[in-house]
Amino acid sequence: MTIRNYDAEFCGKIPLHNVNLIQPHGYLLVLDPEHLEIVQVSENIAALFNQPLDAIIGTTINDWLDESLHAEKLTGNHFSSQKIPFRLRLADSLFLALIHMKGPYLLVELSPTSEEKSFLEIYQALRYNFAELEQKHDLPTLLSATAHQFQLLSGFDRVMIYQFDEHWNGKVVAEANHSGKVSYLGQQFPASDIPKSARELYKKSPYRLIPTSHYEPVKLYPIINPLSMSFVDLSDCHLRSVAPVHLEYLHNMEVDASMSVRLLVNDTLWGLVSFHHNTPRYPDFETCCQFELLADFVSKQLANLLSAETFAFSSTISTHKNAILRNLYREVSLEKALFDDEYHLLKLFSAQGAVLIYDNKYYSTGAVPTEEQLQNLVFWLQEKQLEPVFVSNNMTNEFEEAQVYSNIGSGLLAIEIDKHKGNYLLCFRSEHPYTIDWGGNPNEAVNFEQDAGTYHPRNSFRIWKQEVKNSSVPWKEEEKEAAHAIRLYIFEYLSKNAQE
């Protein structure tokens, strides 16, 4: 069995930012930025202001502010892409207000708050977290320590570090679990669990909080925003309601409160810190900011470690690549240059076998298919419209005949020298069978009812084992770049010899 892409197109197209609903632990005001007139509200604000919704629409936010506060502070963020926090007193209650522009309107998210926390208290906690994580100099240790630091800071029952792969499936690579909840460490979850539309939202908002998955969403009034004549774009709104299918997903996991904080490496979503709790949990804004800052710090540490790994790997690649270049300048025949010291060629591409097919002759080293099998493979390469450097780590999916020699040739790197003459340098990787522990059957990630419109997430997260065969270790970008360089070296060698 081979891995299929579980990034479901259906899930990826759900317009999560246009739900026009918020969670009930806060309130939303939509303002005309010029006059601070209230043009739209969440329906729960009627109870807060003790006024019918129609009586609130058309007033200004100044009409509801405590007179000792300066309403003009709200105008300072009109052209900022950042959410600026304010403490405001509305209807005799203190609120934390997050204010940000969204197209032609101003969004004001209100959450009840208590007195401001001491900056020193927050700073001390973060410095402790930073100091602990600065001492971790390898990826597994850093990730494990990160999960435990977030668990200590948050008090959530379970904290997991969730890493995305190249297909956007997520694997739990570290976990802090102090409450006896089910452990998901080492398990993999299909990309459809966090579809593309949801992943895109993490680029706009650093975290997503669901204090309780048993909430009733709150509608906006009026339904259509009069400034944009459309639904309000809630893509980077912390109060945004989540899709019912996700709430059902949490119920199936027996999770009440949930939170996720992004981990970005080189502006790409590397993974998430995922929090679960058995009961409702309402971390305040300052705590959420601590999570955000700590995640930013971890992201930088990750980037540094991954850069160091890439540099070390690139250095090894360069060593073997340069050795082959020296051979090409020194030797009188192409096959001698490549195969007299085959160690460098095999090490360069982490291959178990390689063959040069040149002028209908075969020169090989290591484990390679038979000459007849190679000939059929070359015919296939010639017929296909492929890149000059072609790679596959699952040749049985590409070329049916490769099934016969999948044990030694599940992976192929083909460097085209002269397609019309059938001249190629081929490197083979052996089969690398392994088992994936999925958190539930990924083929049942989304289940539709008979009406084809109503759908549900899977209701079981029991380990579902997938045996992956006929695949090799994937080829890295650095190896593909080295293959392009070797191709140029070969052309220079052939050109020089042709002139002599």
Salt bridges, closest charged atoms under 4 A:
ASP7 OD2 - ARG199 NH2 2.77
GLU9 OE1 - LYS13 NZ 3.67
GLU34 OE2 - HIS35 NE2 3.79
GLU72 OE2 - HIS70 ND1 3.57
GLU109 OE2 - HIS100 NE2 3.35
GLU116 OE1 - ARG87 NE 3.88
ASP157 OD2 - HIS277 ND1 3.31
GLU166 OE2 - HIS167 NE2 3.73
ASP193 OD2 - ARG458 NH2 2.77
GLU200 OE2 - LYS203 NZ 3.57
ASP233 OD2 - LYS102 NZ 3.83
ASP236 OD1 - LYS102 NZ 3.29
GLU248 OE2 - HIS456 ND1 2.93
ASP256 OD1 - HIS214 ND1 3.53
ASP284 OD2 - LYS117 NZ 3.39
GLU286 OE2 - ARG87 NH2 2.37
ASP340 OD2 - LYS336 NZ 3.98
ASP341 OD2 - HIS344 NE2 3.33
GLU416 OE2 - ARG487 NH2 3.88
ASP437 OD1 - LYS465 NZ 2.80
GLU449 OE2 - HIS456 NE2 2.50
GLU477 OE2 - LYS480 NZ 2.82
GLU479 OE2 - ARG429 NH2 2.66
